[in-house]
Amino acid sequence: MTARYGHLTAILFILHGVFSFNAFAGREEAILSTLRKGVAQESRDEKSTIEFLRKTYAESTGTAKSVISLGLGAAYARTSPGTALQYISLARTGLIGRPEFAPVIAYYTALAKSRLGYHPESSEIAKAALSIPSLGDGWRRGLQSLLLANFATQRRDSEFLGTYESFVSDFPVTKVQQRLAARFARALDKRPLPQEFITAIEALSLSYPYSPEASWAFRRMLGLNCEDDPKARHFAPSRELLVMLGRVANLDEGVRPLVGSLLEGPVREKRRQARKLDPVDLIESLGRARLGEKALDLATDELEHARLWNDQRAEQRILPVLARIYYNQQDHLATDRILSQIREKYPDLYANSKIRELLADNYNRLGSHRLAADEFKLLSVRHSSNRQSRWQAFWALYRAGQFEEAANYLGSAASGGSMDGEDGADVKFWAARIRRSSDESAARALLEQLVERHGDSFYGIMASLELGRPLGSAALRVALPGNRMDTGSKRPRVLQFDPTQPIDKLKLVEILLEVRMVEAARLQMAGIAWDDQSVEESVVLGEFAFSVDNFRAGFSAANRLPREESPRPRSVRGLAEDRATRQVWRWLYPLAYPEVVDEFARQTGIDKYLILSIMRTESHYNPEAQSPVGAQGLMQIMPATAVRIARLLGDTTFNTSELRKPRISIAYGAYYLEKLLRFYGGNYGLAAAAYNAGPAVVNTWLESCPKCDMAEFVESIPFRETRLYVKTVVRNMVTYRSIYGGDPFSIEALTMPRSLPEGEILF
């Protein structure tokens, strides 16, 4: 989730190495073949479900037969809606007096009629169903989405807008809402509401700057000034929107220059009227929008102009912005030159904290760690509550080899904690590192204490490895059952409920699953409040969630169980204590999509726990996840990245909308991870960093930290997001091994490569 760097840079593919080109081609053909077989299998599974239900329907009687008839109606609703309506009609007759099934019957009736083109009838059924008492959120969302689709098809704009506004007020941003926002904007386009139109499409573009809908919306905005409407000619985009769009590096090159051009025209800021930015504000905005060359040219011209006219006020505004642009372009010598000019000409400006922070960061990038430490120490004194400055001062001293002074400063840093909230584990680890050169036994004692108290933290793991203790060993493993309920070979158990008694929400989920109504079960579960469930009911609900691949819901179930009733030890080493605790760990670290993960782990030759750890960190097992900059699916792959992977695989039928399909996301993510792992010598930490921040960026970090081991490299990563990301992925991998078994996690998995392969291609 957050600003993402990894997929905004080019992907690194190596054209040489251990394997020959033919071996690559064979592997890629195998991956593509498996993807196609998976699609075919899904089609066979759908047919098998219908055959199973039809056979069971013929053998059943009474209420059971009616429920199975409803299952057949749901199965046919999208592919054979006429047949679906026949089965649903039989179910409705047999389930009279069973209000629990009313939302299910209404939803699939409306869906089938919509598929047949009977949109007015479908809409009336959906609207009536929205008034069902105690209607759950899942059904409400499904019915509203169906209504919106009908209204859009019928061009019933006023009803569409009213339903849309209700929808977005009820639910958080989703993939569905992304599509609806585009329809909303199109509907407004037909009405004399230019300001509302602008607000709608700006909100869309800010939320999904890489989506096709946002691309349409942005281009539509650009056309407003060309229209005859006098109001439209006064349109001006917001500065925030343009900066956001510029920051999306995958924005197509046809749009990128337009962002710069629009920034040079009138723009809006907050609630102020549109105005042209003054030169320095424009330069700053261009820099933030990652239009560095344009910003640099303009800044250079403005600086010359200011000096020509001896305009010191303008020069003092331009120099810091220019220094930041050079820094962002990784021209650290030029950054140092500009900062030196500020120091010589404007000492009061040089004393500014932001200038000193930039100076300290730039010293680190230049390898002048002693100078960086002095700057961070100054900042920590000036801002005594700033724990980051204290920690950065310690780290710069450590990198400078000033271990005695670093040790003294570490105590000061510990009082405020580190930048990453390690709960003291990082302080203990680096204290042990510093002691190692003078007192090996004392250093070892500190590491052992760290393992005992923070064994599952990143630094606890690093301490275990330094002590020579492989992690995820057999002593810690707990054999846990798989994630899936075996419903495929069972007859429906609908006869187990008493037709004369009401069915509670949880029981209804079970019944829906037994008749293979997976979508309906998900919608039903979405309306169940976890906080209202007992521990036993939460366990059952979590099992149901897993049975329909809703691993995200299982994660929520574990976190919402009362702690006093479901103890969760701080360390995974305690998970063998009792069955309830093991269940919680299984929910927190599920074997998500096990068949798919196992298959592509085998084909790419990478550890399946790495795939699962990346998946957990990226999306928390949510196949619908989408980041603010457009990364999608379980493995959070950017569309442009996916297109390049598809070309390498020869997947000519790939469409970026398929990134939300678990099979596609896992296959493409595993393929990319394998390339990164091989390039970085099998180092999981570097591969994870490159997956998040991009290989080009990681390579520059390696250049500035040439003799660092893994722990030193991770602590030197300048982006907090990536630093935490790597620590989390490593921690996840060890936890997965501890829960489910596998080869012990050893130091070799984090050993820094002696060199990187030459001849890499970045694109």
N, C-alpha and C positions, 0 to 999 in steps of 0.2 A: 500497500500500500501506500502515499508520500511521494516526494520528488524522486524520480528514478533516473540513474545515470547509466546503468548497465545496458539498457536496450536503446538508449538514445545515441550510442556510438556504433561504429561499424563492427560487424562480427568478424572474429578471427578464425580463418580456416587455413590449415597447414597442408601444403601440397607435397610434403615429403615426410619421412619419418620411418617408423618401424614397418609400416605396411606399404605394399605397392599400390599403384593406382587401381589395378584389377581387384585387389582385396577390398579397396574402398567401394568400388562399383558393386561388388558382390554383397557387401554389407548394406549398402543403400538400397539395392534391389530387394534384399530380404526384408528390410524395414517397410518398404512400400508394399510388398506382397502381403505382409502381415496386416498392414492398415486396411488393405482391400478385403482380406479375408474377414477381418473384424466387422466391416460394414455388412458383408454378406451374412455373417453369423447373426448380427442384430436383426436382419430381415427374417432369417429363419426362426429366431426366437419369437418374433411377433406372430408368425404363422403358428408356431408351436403353442403359444398361449391361447390363440383362438381355437385350435383343435382340442386342446385340453379342456377349455371351458365348454365347448360344444358337447364333448363326450360326457362331461360331468353333468351338464344341464339335462341331457337325456336320461341320466340315471337318478336325478333328484326329484323331489316333490315339495309341495308346500312353500313355506317361506324361503327355504334354501334355494329352491328353483328360481324364485323371484330375484333373490340377491345375485345369483349366477347370471340371470338374464340381464341384470343391470351391468354386470361385468362385461358381458358380450357387447352391450350397447356402447360402453366406453371404448372397448377395443376396436369397434367398427366406426366410431364417430368421425374420424378424420379421413379414413380411406373409403368407407362405404356408408355414408351418412343415412341413406334410405333404409338400409338393413338395420343400422343402429337405432333408428326411431322405432322400428317394429319391436326390437327387444326391449327398449326403454319403456314403451307403452305397456308391454306385458309386466315389466317390473313395477311400474306405477300402480297397476291394478292390484298386483299381489302384495304391495307394501302400503296399501291404504291404512291409515292409522299408525304409521311408523314415521313420525316427524324427523327422526334422526337422519333419514335418507333424503329428505326434501332438498337440501342444497345439492346433493350429488345428482339427483334426477334432474333438477332444474339446469344445472351447469351443462350436463351432457346433452340434454334436449336442445338448449340454446346453441351449443356448439354444432350439433348435427344440422340444425336448421340453417345456421349461418353458412355452413359448408355447402348446403344445397342452394344457397342464394336467397333464402327466405329471411332477409335481414330485418324487416320490420317485426316479424313474429319472434325472431330470435331476441331482438332488443326488448320487446315487451316481456318475454319470459325472464330475461336477465334482470330487468328493472323490478319486476315483482319479487324475484328471489332475494334482492338486496334488502327487502323489508322482513325477511324471515327472522324471528326472534333469536337472539344469541348467535347470530351468524358469525363464524370465525373469520379472522383476518385473511386466511388463505383463500377461502371461498369468496370473500369480498373482493380481494385483489383479482382473482380469476374472472369473476363476473364483470367487474369494471373494465378490465382489459378487453373482454369480449364486446362489451358495449361500445367502447371506443373504436374498436376495429369496425364494427357495424356502422357507427355514425360516420366514420371517415369514408367508408365505401359509399354510403348513401349521400355524402356531402351535406349532412345535417349539422352545420357548423355551430349553431348556437347550443345545441344539445351536447355536441362534442366538447365545446369549451367548458361548459358547466361540469360535465363529468370529469374532464381532465383536471380541473382545479380541485375537485373533491379528491381525486386520485392522488395528486402530488401532495396534498395536505395530510393524507393518511399514511403514506408509505415513504420510506427512504428511497434514494436514487437507485434504480435498477436498470437492467438492460431494457426491460419493457418501457420504462419511463424515458429512456434515451430515444427510443423510436417514437414514443408519443409526443415528446417535445418537438420533434420535427413536424409531426402532423399538426400540432398546436400552432407552430409558426406558420405553416402553410394556410391554416384556417384563418389566422389573423391577417395574413397577406391579402385576403379577399375583403377585409373589413376596413373602414376608415379609422384605424386605431394605430397609427404609426409608432407612437411611443411605447404602447404595450407590445407591439411587434418587436421593436428594438430590444426591449427588456427580455422578452422570451428568448430570442435567438442569441443574445449575449450570454444569458444564463446557460443555454445549451452549449455554446462554444467554450465557456469557461469550465464546464463540467466534463466535457468530452472533446477536447481540442483535436483529437486525431480521428474521431468517428466520421463515417460518411455523412451522417446527419449534420454534424458540426461544420464539415467542409461545405455542405450545401448552404447552411445558414450564414457562414462567413461570406461566401461569394454573393449570397442574396443581399447582404448588408452593403457590399461594395457597389451593388447596382442601384442602391437607393438614390444616390446623388445624381444619377443619370435620368431619373424619372421626371415627369412633368409636375407631379404633386409638389407645390411650394413647401409643404411641411417636410417632405422627404429630402428636399435640397438642404434643409437645415440639419440633417442627421449628422452626428459625429460619434464615432465609436469611443468607448471608454479606454483610457490609458491602460487600466488593469488588463482588459481583454487583449489588447495588442501585445503587451509584454508577455502574457501567458502563451499566446499563439506563437510568438517568436521563440520562446524557450523550448518549444517542441521541435527537437532537431529533425524529426522525421516528417515535418510539414513539407508538402511538396514544393519544389522550387518555383512553381508558378505563383504560389501564395506568398512565399517568403519576401520577395521584393515589395509586394503590396503592403505588408506589415510595416516595412520601413517608410514607404511613401505615406501611408496613413498617419504614422507618428509625426511626420513633418507637417501634416495639416491640422485642422482643429480637432481637439480631443476633449473628452469630458473627464473630470476628476471628481469622484464622489458625487455630490449634488450640485456642484458648480456648473455654470454654463460652459459650453464648449469654447475653448480658446487654443491658440497655438502655443506650444511649449516654448519657453525661452531656450536659447542654445544649449545651456548646461543641462537643463532638465531633459532636453531632447537627447543629448549625448548619453546621459545616464540611462534613459529609457532604452535607447538602442543597444547599449551594453547589456542591460538586463535581459533584453530580448534576444541576446546572442547574435546580434548583428555587429560583431566586433570590428570588422574592417571598416564598415560605414561609420561606426562610432569613432574609430581611431582617426580616420581622415578628417571628420568634422572637428574633433577635439584638437588635432594639430593645427588646423586653420584658425580655430578660435583662440588658441594659445598664442599663435603668432600675432593675431589681431590685438589681443589684450596687451602684449608686450610692446607692440608698435605704438599704441596709444597710452602706454604706461598705466593701464587700467589694473591696478593691483587687486581690487576687489574681484574682478572677473577672473584674474589669474588664480586667486586663492580658491575659487570655486571649481575651476577647471582641473587643476593639478591633482587633487585627490581622486577625481573621477577617472582621469587619465591613468593614474597609477593602478586603480582597480581594473581597468580594461586590460592593461598589460599583464597584470597578475592572472586574470582569468584566461588569457591567451597563453599562459605559461611562459611568458617572456620575463623571467625573473631578474635578469640584468637590467632590462629597461625599467622594470618596476623599481629597482634599487636606485637607478639614476634619478627618476622623478621624485622619489622620497628624499633623496639627498638634496635636491633643489628646494624642496619644502623646508628641510631642516636649516638650510643656509639662509633662505630669504624670509621665511615666515615661522619663527620659533614658536609663536603662540599657537599657530595652526598645527605645528608638529607635535605639540603637547596633547592634542586631541586623542582621546582613547582609541577611537576607531583607526586613526592613522597609526598609532603605536601597535595595535593588534595586527594590522596589515604588515607593518614593518617586521614584527616578530615572526609571523607566518612566512614571510618572504625570506628571512634569514634561514629559517629551517629548510626551505626549498633549495636554498643555495648551499646548504651544508654548513652554515655558520651557526652551529647549535649553541655555542657559548654566548654569542651576541643575542640569539633568540631568547636564551634563558634570562639574560639581564633585562630584556624588555618585558618578559612575562612576570618577572619578579617585581618590576616597577608597577605593572598593572595590578598585581595581586595586593600590593600595599595601597595603591590608590583606591581599589575597590575590594575592601577586605572581605566582602560577602561573596566574591566571585570565586567559587571553588575551581572553575575551569582554568583560570589563570594560574592558580597555585599548582594544579596538576600539570599543566603545560610547562611551567617553570621546572618542575621536577623532571619531566620527561626530556626536556631540552638539555638539562644538566647530565642526565644519564646518557643521552646520545653523544654528548660532548666528551664523555669519559671522565667526568668530574664526579666520581662515585661517592667520595666522602661528603662533598657538599650536597649531592643528590640525596644521600641517606638522611642528612639533617633536614633537608627540605621535604622529604617524604612524610615526616611526622606532621608538618604543617599542612601538607596536602591531604593527609588522612583525616584531619579534623573536619574537613568539608566533604570528604569523599571524592571519588574520581568523576570524570565527565560522564561515564557510562553507567553509574549506579550499580557498581559491582558488589556493594554491601561489604566492602573491605577486602574482598578476595584479591583484587588487583594490588592493593597496597602490600598485603602479606607476600604475594608472589615476587614483586620487585624488591622488597626488602630482603627476601631470601637470595635473589640474584646478586644483589650488592654484597651480601655477606659471604657469598660463595668463594670469592677470591681470597678472603682472609680467614675464614672459619667454616670449613666444609661441613663439620658436624652440626654447627649452629644453623647453617643454611638448610641442611636436611631436616632438622627438627621443625623449622618454620614451614617447610613444604608439607611435612607430615601433619602438622597442625592445620594447615590449609585444606588438605584433603579430607581431614576429619570433619571440619566445620563447613566447608564449601565444596564438597566433592563433586557436585553436579554443575558447578559454574564453569565457565570457560577456563578460568585460571586454576580451578581445582583439577580440571582435566589436564591442563598443561603441567601442573605439579605432579600428578600421577605419572605422566609420561616421563618426566625428568627423574622420578624415583624408580623408573623401570617397571612400573606396574601396568600391564596391558588392561585396557578398559573393555567392559562388556564381556568379561570372562564368564566361564561356566558357573562360577559360584554365585553370580548375580542374576543369571538368566531365570526367567519364569516362563514356563510353557503356558501360553494363553491360547484359547481357541480362536478360530478365524472370526472375521467380522460378520459374515453373512448368516442369516437364518435360512435353513434349507426348506424353502416353501415349494420349490419346483416339483418335487416328487410326491407331494401330499395332495390328498383330496381336500377341497375346502371344508373347513370345520364349522360352517355357519349353522349347522344343526345343534351346536353346543350352546347357543344362546336361547333363552326362553322367549318365544314369540309374544308372550303376554306381558313381559317386563320391559321397561325402557332400557335403552342401550347407552352407556356413558360414552364420552368422547374417545377414551382410550380403547374401549372394546370395539368401537366403530372402526378405528384404525386397523385393528387386527382383522376384522371381517373384510375390509377393503383389500388388505394384503393377501388374504387367503383366496380371493377371487381375482388376483393379479391386477388390481386397479392401483397401480403404483402412483400415477399422477394424482388420483383422488386421495390416496393415503397421505401424500406430501401436503396437499392443500388442507386436509383435515388436521395434520400435525401442526401446520403453521398457525392454527387458531387455538392451540392448547398452551396455556400459560404454565411454564415450567415451575414458577414459584408456587403454584397452587397444588402441585403434586407431592405426594408422600415420597419418601426415599424409594420404596418398592415400586411405585408407579413411575418414578423417574428412570429407574433401571429398565423397566419394560419399554418406556418411550424411547430411551436411548437405543435399545435393541431394535426397535422398529425403524428408527432413523437409519441405522447401519444397514438394515435389510434392503433399503431403497437407495443405497449409496449416498445418503445424506450424512456424511461424516462431520460436517460442520455442526449439525444439530447435536451430534454425540459429544462434541467438544463443549458446546454450551451446557449440555446436561451435566457433565462432570463439574463444571465451574459453578453451577447453580445448586448443587446438592448442599444441604447444610453441613458445615464442616464438623460440627459436633456429632453428626450421625454418620458421616462418611469421612473418616480421617485420611488426610493426604499428606504423607511424610514429605519433608523438604528434599529428601534424597531418594533417588530411584532405588538405592540399595535397600530401602525399607519396604519395597513393594511386595515382597514375599510374605509379609506378616499375616495378611488375611485376604480372603477372596474379594471382599468388598473393595479393598484398596487396589488390588490388582485390576479390578473392573474399571476403576477410575483411570488408572494409567492407560489401560487399553483404549478408553475413550479419548484421552488426551493425545495419544500417539497411535492412531489406528493404522492398520495395514490397508490403506485406502486403495481401491481399485486393484486388488491383489493380482488378478490374472494379467491385467494390462501392464502393470508395473513389472512383474516378473518377466514377462515376455520381452519387453524392450530393454530391460536391464541385461538380460541374457544376450540379446542381439547386439547391443552396443558394448557389452563387456564391462559395464560399470556397476558399482554397488547399488542394489535396489534401495538401501537405506539412504543413500545420497539423494536419489530421486524423491523419496518420501520426505526427507528433511528439507529439501528445496521447496517442495509443494507446501509443506506446513508453514514455512517461513513466508513464502510468497502470497498464498491465498487462503491459508487455513482450510484447505480442501474444498474451497468453493469454486465450482466450475464456471460460475457466472461472474466471478470477480473481474473488475476492470479498474485500473489505476487512473489517476487524473490525467496522465499523459497517454493513455491508450493501451497499456499492456493488458493482455486479456488471458482469462482462463486459469486453470489449475497451476500452470507453471509460469504464468504472467509473461508471455512472450509478446513483443511488439509486432504489429502487423508487418512492418517492413522486414524485420528479422525473419518472420515466418515465411514470407515470400521468397527470400533468399534460400532458406532451408528447403523449401518445396522445389526450387530449381535444382538444387544439388541432389535431392532425392529422386527427381524426375516425376514429381507428383503434379501432373499437368491439370488435374481437376480441382486442385486446392483453391479454396476461397477463404479469405480472412475471417469470415463469419464462423468458420469451422473451429476456430481456436477455443471456443467454449465447449467443444466436444472433448470429453476426457481422453479418449483414445488418441486424438490428434495432438492435443496439448502435451500429453506424456511422451508420445513418440518424438515430437519435435524437440521438446525440452531435453530428453535423454540424448538425442543426437548432438545437440549443441554442447551439452555437458561433456560428452565423450571427447569432442574436439578440444575443449578447454583443458580437460584433464591431461590429455596426451601432450599438449603444448607445454603445460606447467609441470611436467614430470610426475604426474600422479598426485600432486599436492592438492588435497581437498580444499584447504583454506584459500589458496590462490584461485582455484577454479570457481569457488563460491564468490570471491571478491569480483572476479571478471564477469560472472553471470549477473551480478548486481550493478557493477560500475562500468563494465566494458573492458575488454582486454587492452585497448590502447591506453586507457587511463591507468590501469594496474601496472602496465609496463613502465610508465613514467615513475610510478611510486617505487617500483623495484630499482630503478636507476638511482633514485635518491636515497635508497636504503640498501646498498649493494652487499653489505656484510651482515645484514640482519637475519636472525633466525625467525621462526614463525611468530612467536609471541611479540618480538620486537617489531616485525613488519606490521602486524595487526594493530598494535598500539600507535604506530606511526601513520596509519591511514588518516588523511585529513578530513574525510567525510564521516561524520558521526553515524549516519545511516548505514554506510557500508561497513564501518567498524562493528557496529552491533549486529549487522546481518551475518558477517563471517562468524562471530562468536556464537550466534544463535544456531547457525547451520551445524557447526562442530558439536555443540551441545546436543542438538537434536539427534545427530548420528550416534553419539555414544548412548543416549537414552534409548533409542530404538534397539541397539544391540543388547543393552541390558535387559530389555523387556522380552524381546523375541529370540535372542540368540544370534549366532553368526560368528564369523572370525573376530577375534579380539581387535579392538582399535589400537594400533601401535603407533610409535613415533614416526615410522616411515610414511604414514599417511599425511604428515605435516612437515616432512623434511623439505627444505628449500632446494630447488634445482640449482646445480652448479652453473648452468647457463641455459639460455633459451634458444630454441631452434632458429636458424637463420632462414631467410627466404619466405617469411610469412606474408600473407596477403590480407590486407585490411580493406574491407568494403562494406 
